Amino acid sequence: MTLIEFTQTDIDLACRAIGLIGFSLYVIGFLLLSTGKIESSKIAYFLLTLTAALCVMISLTVDFNLSSALIQLFYVLFSLCAIALRLRKSDVENAT
């Protein structure tokens, strides 16, 4: 017996809401970057971008768009690479 039953409409609305959160994270990240509150050389910027891209990708499970999916995939891959490079750089700096 399930306590809460979700309909497909509930799931679709939740995915769309997550997509809007992703859009908001992109806008907040750009605003913070533009105002100098966050630096593009720091991991925080790429974590924000990665989270935004993943949220938008979730929304694409409901309303698929190939172009948008490819852009989000680009953001995910490059954010992960940038995070890895910065972590590796900080490990090298800490070791010396």
Residue frames as a rotation matrix with the C-alpha (Angstrom) as fourth column:
MET 1
0.580 0.814 0.000 0.00
0.814 -0.580 0.000 0.00
0.000 0.000 -1.000 0.00
THR 2
-0.478 -0.729 0.491 1.45
0.739 -0.635 -0.223 3.33
0.474 0.256 0.842 -1.10
LEU 3
-0.235 0.349 -0.907 0.88
0.751 -0.528 -0.397 6.32
-0.618 -0.774 -0.138 1.14
ILE 4
0.068 0.193 -0.979 1.18
-0.383 -0.901 -0.204 8.80
-0.921 0.389 0.012 -1.71
GLU 5
0.121 0.021 0.992 0.32
0.793 0.600 -0.109 8.03
-0.598 0.800 0.056 -5.29
PHE 6
-0.359 -0.325 -0.875 1.75
-0.241 -0.873 0.424 10.21
-0.902 0.363 0.235 -8.01
THR 7
0.713 0.576 0.399 0.06
0.310 0.251 -0.917 10.56
-0.629 0.778 0.000 -11.36
GLN 8
0.007 -0.704 0.710 1.97
0.998 0.044 0.034 11.14
-0.056 0.709 0.703 -14.58
THR 9
0.535 0.256 0.805 0.74
0.393 -0.919 0.032 14.75
0.748 0.299 -0.592 -14.49
ASP 10
0.977 -0.211 -0.026 2.30
-0.055 -0.366 0.929 15.21
-0.206 -0.906 -0.369 -11.03
ILE 11
0.281 -0.924 0.260 5.62
0.660 0.383 0.647 13.84
-0.697 -0.010 0.717 -12.28
ASP 12
0.095 -0.183 0.978 5.50
0.920 -0.360 -0.157 16.03
0.381 0.915 0.134 -15.41
LEU 13
0.820 0.264 0.507 4.82
0.092 -0.936 0.338 19.14
0.565 -0.231 -0.792 -13.33
ALA 14
0.812 -0.578 -0.077 7.64
0.100 0.008 0.995 18.26
-0.575 -0.816 0.064 -10.92
CYS 15
0.059 -0.814 0.578 10.08
0.919 0.270 0.287 17.80
-0.390 0.514 0.764 -13.83
ARG 16
0.286 0.108 0.952 9.04
0.658 -0.745 -0.113 21.13
0.697 0.659 -0.284 -15.33
ALA 17
0.986 0.078 0.147 9.44
-0.057 -0.672 0.738 22.83
0.157 -0.736 -0.658 -11.93
ILE 18
0.482 -0.875 0.041 12.94
0.469 0.297 0.832 21.37
-0.740 -0.382 0.554 -11.61
GLY 19
0.011 -0.424 0.905 13.70
0.987 -0.139 -0.077 22.76
0.158 0.895 0.418 -15.07
LEU 20
0.677 0.291 0.676 12.62
0.227 -0.956 0.185 26.21
0.700 0.028 -0.714 -13.89
ILE 21
0.887 -0.452 -0.095 14.92
0.038 -0.133 0.990 25.85
-0.461 -0.882 -0.100 -10.90
GLY 22
0.129 -0.863 0.488 17.74
0.869 0.336 0.365 25.04
-0.479 0.377 0.793 -13.35
PHE 23
0.250 0.044 0.967 16.94
0.709 -0.688 -0.152 28.14
0.659 0.724 -0.203 -15.38
SER 24
0.956 0.158 0.248 16.99
-0.048 -0.747 0.663 30.19
0.290 -0.645 -0.706 -12.17
LEU 25
0.619 -0.785 -0.023 20.38
0.366 0.263 0.893 28.75
-0.695 -0.561 0.450 -11.22
TYR 26
0.006 -0.580 0.815 21.79
0.996 -0.067 -0.055 29.72
0.086 0.812 0.577 -14.63
VAL 27
0.489 0.268 0.830 20.51
0.336 -0.936 0.105 33.28
0.805 0.227 -0.547 -14.18
ILE 28
0.990 -0.139 0.027 21.78
-0.070 -0.318 0.945 33.52
-0.123 -0.938 -0.325 -10.60
GLY 29
0.367 -0.906 0.209 25.17
0.730 0.420 0.540 32.17
-0.577 -0.046 0.815 -11.65
PHE 30
-0.003 -0.334 0.943 25.46
0.880 -0.449 -0.156 34.70
0.475 0.829 0.295 -14.47
LEU 31
0.768 0.341 0.542 24.36
0.061 -0.882 0.468 37.51
0.637 -0.326 -0.698 -12.17
LEU 32
0.878 -0.471 -0.080 26.91
0.119 0.053 0.992 36.52
-0.463 -0.880 0.103 -9.51
LEU 33
0.103 -0.863 0.494 29.63
0.936 0.252 0.246 36.20
-0.337 0.437 0.834 -12.15
SER 34
0.177 0.045 0.983 28.75
0.705 -0.703 -0.095 39.56
0.687 0.710 -0.156 -13.73
THR 35
0.824 0.205 0.528 28.74
-0.165 -0.804 0.571 41.39
0.542 -0.558 -0.629 -10.41
GLY 36
-0.116 -0.992 0.051 32.01
-0.455 0.007 -0.891 39.84
0.883 -0.127 -0.452 -9.24
LYS 37
0.355 0.321 0.878 30.40
-0.935 0.141 0.326 37.95
-0.019 -0.936 0.350 -6.34
ILE 38
0.659 -0.191 0.727 31.71
0.052 0.977 0.209 34.67
-0.750 -0.100 0.654 -7.74
GLU 39
-0.068 -0.777 -0.626 34.78
-0.824 -0.311 0.474 33.94
-0.563 0.548 -0.619 -9.88
SER 40
0.776 0.363 -0.515 34.83
-0.618 0.596 -0.513 31.71
0.121 0.717 0.687 -12.92
SER 41
-0.135 -0.908 -0.397 38.16
-0.590 0.396 -0.704 30.33
0.796 0.139 -0.589 -11.75
LYS 42
-0.640 -0.040 0.767 36.57
-0.742 0.289 -0.604 28.82
-0.198 -0.956 -0.215 -8.63
ILE 43
-0.968 0.242 -0.071 34.79
0.224 0.955 0.196 25.49
0.115 0.174 -0.978 -8.29
ALA 44
-0.507 0.824 -0.253 31.59
0.233 -0.151 -0.961 27.11
-0.830 -0.546 -0.115 -6.97
TYR 45
-0.240 0.402 -0.884 30.77
-0.810 -0.585 -0.046 28.59
-0.535 0.705 0.465 -10.37
PHE 46
-0.642 -0.080 -0.763 31.08
-0.626 0.629 0.460 25.22
0.443 0.773 -0.454 -12.09
LEU 47
-0.914 0.392 -0.100 29.07
0.371 0.714 -0.593 23.45
-0.161 -0.580 -0.799 -9.38
LEU 48
-0.299 0.822 -0.484 26.30
-0.203 -0.551 -0.810 25.99
-0.932 -0.144 0.332 -9.91
THR 49
-0.243 0.142 -0.960 26.43
-0.963 -0.156 0.220 25.49
-0.118 0.977 0.175 -13.69
LEU 50
-0.912 -0.134 -0.388 26.50
-0.198 0.971 0.131 21.71
0.359 0.196 -0.912 -13.30
THR 51
-0.726 0.684 -0.063 23.47
0.351 0.290 -0.890 21.76
-0.591 -0.669 -0.451 -11.00
ALA 52
-0.148 0.667 -0.730 21.59
-0.595 -0.650 -0.473 24.06
-0.790 0.365 0.493 -13.38
ALA 53
-0.476 -0.110 -0.872 22.34
-0.854 0.293 0.430 21.81
0.209 0.950 -0.233 -16.35
LEU 54
-0.977 0.112 -0.179 21.23
0.148 0.968 -0.202 18.67
0.151 -0.224 -0.963 -14.51
CYS 55
-0.478 0.851 -0.217 17.98
0.102 -0.192 -0.976 20.35
-0.872 -0.489 0.005 -13.48
VAL 56
-0.065 0.435 -0.898 17.24
-0.880 -0.450 -0.154 21.39
-0.471 0.780 0.412 -17.05
MET 57
-0.763 -0.257 -0.594 18.09
-0.540 0.758 0.366 17.87
0.356 0.600 -0.717 -18.25
ILE 58
-0.843 0.528 0.100 15.49
0.305 0.625 -0.719 16.48
-0.442 -0.576 -0.688 -15.85
SER 59
-0.073 0.863 -0.500 12.88
-0.314 -0.496 -0.810 18.76
-0.947 0.098 0.307 -17.40
LEU 60
-0.355 -0.126 -0.926 13.88
-0.932 -0.030 0.362 17.50
-0.074 0.992 -0.107 -20.85
THR 61
-0.979 0.079 0.189 12.60
0.070 0.996 -0.051 14.05
-0.192 -0.037 -0.981 -19.91
VAL 62
-0.140 0.988 -0.063 9.11
0.438 0.005 -0.899 15.55
-0.888 -0.153 -0.434 -20.18
ASP 63
0.888 0.379 -0.261 9.54
-0.011 -0.549 -0.836 18.03
-0.460 0.745 -0.483 -23.05
PHE 64
0.154 -0.914 0.375 12.49
0.639 0.382 0.668 16.76
-0.754 0.137 0.643 -25.07
ASN 65
0.964 -0.063 -0.257 14.41
-0.230 -0.679 -0.697 19.12
-0.131 0.731 -0.669 -27.34
LEU 66
0.686 -0.721 0.094 17.57
0.719 0.653 -0.239 17.76
0.111 0.232 0.966 -28.95
SER 67
0.177 -0.642 0.746 19.32
0.230 -0.710 -0.665 21.12
0.957 0.290 0.022 -29.20
SER 68
0.474 0.067 0.878 18.70
-0.737 -0.516 0.437 21.90
0.482 -0.854 -0.195 -25.55
ALA 69
0.982 -0.108 0.153 19.76
0.006 0.834 0.552 18.40
-0.187 -0.542 0.819 -24.51
LEU 70
0.469 -0.859 0.206 23.07
0.741 0.255 -0.621 18.79
0.481 0.444 0.756 -26.37
ILE 71
0.132 -0.382 0.915 23.71
-0.258 -0.904 -0.340 22.17
0.957 -0.191 -0.217 -24.76
GLN 72
0.713 0.196 0.674 23.01
-0.691 0.030 0.722 20.73
0.122 -0.980 0.157 -21.30
LEU 73
0.897 -0.442 0.006 25.26
0.441 0.895 0.064 17.75
-0.034 -0.055 0.998 -22.01
PHE 74
0.210 -0.825 0.524 28.02
0.407 -0.414 -0.814 20.19
0.889 0.384 0.250 -23.01
TYR 75
0.247 -0.063 0.967 27.57
-0.668 -0.734 0.122 22.12
0.702 -0.676 -0.223 -19.74
VAL 76
0.941 0.112 0.318 27.62
-0.314 0.634 0.706 18.91
-0.123 -0.765 0.632 -17.67
LEU 77
0.711 -0.702 0.044 30.76
0.673 0.661 -0.332 17.54
0.204 0.265 0.942 -19.33
PHE 78
0.035 -0.752 0.658 32.70
0.309 -0.618 -0.723 20.78
0.950 0.229 0.210 -19.27
SER 79
0.492 0.169 0.854 31.65
-0.700 -0.506 0.504 21.61
0.517 -0.846 -0.131 -15.72
LEU 80
0.984 -0.136 0.119 32.85
0.043 0.813 0.580 18.19
-0.176 -0.566 0.806 -14.56
CYS 81
0.414 -0.880 0.232 36.15
0.769 0.202 -0.606 18.67
0.487 0.430 0.761 -16.41
ALA 82
0.096 -0.353 0.931 36.63
-0.164 -0.928 -0.335 22.16
0.982 -0.120 -0.147 -14.95
ILE 83
0.779 0.221 0.587 35.88
-0.605 0.019 0.796 20.91
0.165 -0.975 0.149 -11.43
ALA 84
0.880 -0.474 0.002 38.35
0.466 0.866 0.179 18.02
-0.087 -0.157 0.984 -11.86
LEU 85
0.201 -0.841 0.502 41.07
0.580 -0.311 -0.753 20.35
0.789 0.443 0.426 -13.15
ARG 86
0.211 -0.078 0.974 40.59
-0.519 -0.854 0.044 22.77
0.828 -0.515 -0.221 -10.26
LEU 87
0.934 0.115 0.338 40.61
-0.349 0.489 0.799 19.98
-0.074 -0.865 0.497 -7.70
ARG 88
0.675 -0.735 0.058 43.77
0.723 0.644 -0.251 18.55
0.147 0.211 0.966 -9.23
LYS 89
0.101 -0.622 0.777 45.38
0.209 -0.750 -0.628 21.99
0.973 0.225 0.054 -9.26
SER 90
0.504 0.122 0.855 44.54
-0.719 -0.489 0.494 22.55
0.478 -0.864 -0.159 -5.58
ASP 91
0.979 -0.192 0.068 45.96
0.131 0.847 0.515 19.11
-0.156 -0.495 0.854 -4.71
VAL 92
0.348 -0.893 0.285 49.22
0.761 0.091 -0.642 20.00
0.547 0.440 0.712 -6.47
GLU 93
0.101 -0.267 0.958 49.37
-0.234 -0.943 -0.238 23.37
0.967 -0.201 -0.157 -4.71
ASN 94
0.767 0.257 0.588 48.71
-0.618 0.053 0.784 21.76
0.171 -0.965 0.199 -1.31
ALA 95
0.890 -0.450 -0.075 51.39
0.455 0.885 0.096 19.12
0.023 -0.120 0.992 -1.90
THR 96
0.118 -0.903 0.413 54.10
0.621 -0.257 -0.740 21.72
0.775 0.344 0.531 -2.45
